[in-house]
Amino acid sequence: MARRPHELLHLLTRAERLSMRRVQSVLDEFDCSIEAWRVLDLLSDSEGHNMTALADHAFLPAPTLTKLIDQLVDQNLVFRRIDPADRRRVLAQLTPRGRERWQRLSRAVRADWGEVEPLLAEDEEERLKILLDQLAGALEGNGSVTAARAERAVGRAR
């Protein structure tokens, strides 16, 4: 990667944008954003998650996540509660309506994505996941990327 990072970056960006476009076309039928889908997806584990975890999972800055959570609360898809382990923190969880919505969204996205899956054999898909996870881990662990530089980059990408 060190020789030609622009090629890898181009391929990753292309795949990400095409994937997002495809998923968003499914979510549009439900009037749902990718970010809301990501939040509902994380909350689907029924454990309740704090705002930091949700922001990380949805790739959103905290103020934007707060607005999104407010919208999801207004739609009766999510509720907030005090974290019993740390009363200073707030946890978000799905409401029963939110769980139903997530299930419908999940089925629709999986059905649409199923049309793409034959392009990758199961072992190739698993290998791709491993490679992408390794790449993300290496990039996160690289000391040359400071948190401030990463934040600026995320801000520019929006």
LINWOHU-V957848 format. One record per residue. PSI is psi in degrees with one decimal (999 if undefined). Layout:
# LINWOHU-V957848
((PSI) (PSI))
This chain:
# LINWOHU-V957848
((-28.3) (-31.4) (-44.0) (63.3) (-26.0) (-32.6) (-46.3) (-43.8) (-41.2) (-45.8) (-42.9) (-43.8) (-44.3) (-48.3) (-41.5) (-45.1) (-40.1) (-39.5) (-46.2) (-42.6) (-42.6) (-46.9) (-42.6) (-33.8) (-33.0) (-45.4) (-28.9) (-33.1) (-21.2) (6.7) (52.5) (138.7) (162.4) (-43.1) (-41.6) (-40.2) (-42.3) (-41.7) (-48.3) (-38.2) (-47.6) (-41.0) (-14.2) (-12.4) (-1.1) (11.4) (-22.1) (134.4) (147.4) (169.2) (-33.2) (-45.6) (-40.5) (-41.8) (-42.5) (-44.9) (-36.0) (-3.1) (47.5) (145.6) (155.1) (-46.6) (-36.9) (-39.7) (-42.1) (-43.3) (-42.2) (-44.9) (-41.2) (-43.5) (-43.4) (-34.6) (-44.9) (-30.6) (2.4) (37.7) (-25.2) (148.5) (156.3) (148.6) (158.8) (136.4) (118.5) (-24.4) (-26.2) (97.5) (-8.9) (-15.9) (153.8) (137.3) (145.0) (144.4) (159.3) (143.3) (168.9) (-39.4) (-38.8) (-39.3) (-42.7) (-44.1) (-46.0) (-41.3) (-43.0) (-44.8) (-45.5) (-44.6) (-43.6) (-42.6) (-44.1) (-41.0) (-44.1) (-42.6) (-27.2) (-25.7) (-22.3) (-31.9) (-37.5) (-17.0) (-26.5) (127.6) (158.7) (-43.4) (-31.3) (-40.9) (-43.8) (-40.9) (-41.0) (-43.6) (-45.0) (-46.6) (-43.7) (-39.1) (-40.7) (-42.2) (-47.4) (-42.6) (-42.4) (-40.9) (-37.7) (-37.1) (-7.4) (115.5) (-15.1) (-12.3) (108.2) (159.9) (-38.4) (-41.9) (-40.9) (-43.3) (-43.6) (-40.6) (-42.6) (-43.8) (-39.8) (-29.8) (-15.4) (999))
